[in-house]
Amino acid sequence: MKTIRVLLVAAALVAALPGGASAQRRDRGPDSLGADWRAQSDQARGGVQSGQLVPLSRVIDMIARRVPGRVLDAGLEGSNYRVRWAAADGRRIDFIVDARTGQILSGG
């Protein structure tokens, strides 16, 4: 019972802070993925499900066969995927890939 009371008091104190817990989240700065990352993910998922876009996983596999390394960041930009890649030899490569065809347009 005492533990529950302590938890309730702590929750009330956090809620009483100016802006509540959400103020702490805003103070950390912008989201590193960009403000619209969720909308881009939803758009890409819908495109893949409808058969209009190549799955990003297939694009990443194709790049990995071409240039050994690992993905740093990837996302849909307009009608293209942008894949930031850390090559095994230490280079950072930005690949631009047509999201509809899977063709690498630039990079590598």
QUIWO-V299668 format. One record per backbone hydrogen bond with DSSP energy under -0.5 kcal/mol. NH is the residue of the N-H (numbers start at 1). CO is the residue of the C=O. If there is no record, write none. Layout:
# QUIWO-V299668
[[NH,CO] [NH,CO]]
This chain:
# QUIWO-V299668
[[5,1] [6,2] [7,3] [8,4] [9,5] [10,6] [11,7] [12,8] [13,9] [14,10] [15,11] [16,12] [17,13] [17,14] [20,17] [22,19] [23,19] [23,20] [24,20] [24,21] [25,21] [26,22] [27,23] [28,24] [28,25] [29,26] [34,31] [37,34] [40,36] [41,37] [42,38] [43,39] [44,40] [45,41] [46,42] [47,43] [48,44] [49,45] [50,46] [51,48] [52,47] [53,47] [54,99] [58,55] [59,55] [60,56] [61,57] [62,58] [63,59] [64,60] [65,61] [66,62] [67,63] [70,86] [72,84] [73,84] [75,82] [77,80] [80,77] [81,97] [82,75] [83,81] [83,95] [84,73] [84,82] [85,83] [85,93] [86,70] [87,85] [87,91] [88,68] [90,87] [93,85] [93,91] [95,83] [95,93] [96,106] [97,81] [97,95] [98,103] [99,79] [100,79] [102,98] [105,96] [105,103] [106,96]]
